[in-house]
């Protein structure tokens, strides 16, 4: 996530490759959308928030994030987006 937070697109691609399936499943598990947004669009919006908000995740951190903390944060973006 440190590389993603610094704008490394290749690192973001690796994170995406690792988490795309569970991320998308989490998005699909949300309530049906009455506003016409598809699960694909919701997932895209959530991944965009991961990319955009990654610097905020690490801002002020006194220690490197663990992998579990990073994954939990990313999956929370999926949960937030499906509301």
N, C-alpha and C positions, 0 to 999 in steps of 0.2 A: 504494500500500500504506500510505502514511502516513495517508490518510483512513480506510482500512479499519481500521487499527490503532487509530484513535481512535473507532471505533464507527459510522462513517458507512455506513449500510445502502445508500444509493444508490450509493456507490463500490463496495461489495461486489457489488452487482447488475451494475455495469459490468464488473468483473473476471470475474464469472461468465459474463456474455454473451460476453466475448472468449475465454474458455478452456474453456467447458463441453464443446464437442465433443472437443478433444484430451484433456481431462481424463478424460472418460467412456471414450474409446477406450483410454487407458492403464489405467484400472480394468478394462475388459473383457479386456485382454491378460493379466491375471493368471491364476493357476491356478484351476481350478474350486473352488468352496467346498463343503466337506463339512459345514459347520455350518449350511447352509440359507440363508445370506445371499445375496441376489441382488445383481447388479451395481448396481442402483439403490440398494440399501441401503448398499453399500460406498461408492458415490460420495457419497451423502448424509453418511455418517460422515466421509469425507475433507473435504468442503466445510465441515462443522461444525468440523473441526480447523483448517482454514484461518482461519475466522472467529475461533475461540477463541485460536489461537496467534499471530495477526498482531501483537499488541502485543509479544510476546516476540521476534519477528523484528527489530523496530526498537529494542528496549531496548539501550541502551549503544552504539548505532551512532553513529559520529562523522561520517558523511556519509550523504546520501540514497542509497537503494538504486537501482541501475539497473533498468530494466525487465526486462532479461535475468535479473538476480539474483532479482527478485521472481517471475518466471515459473518459473524453475528451482526455487525454494523451493515454490511452489504445486504444481508437477507432482510434486515429491518427496513431498508429502503423499498424492497419489494412489498412488504406488509403495509407500509405507509401509503404506497401508491395505489394499492387496490381498494382503499377506503373510499 
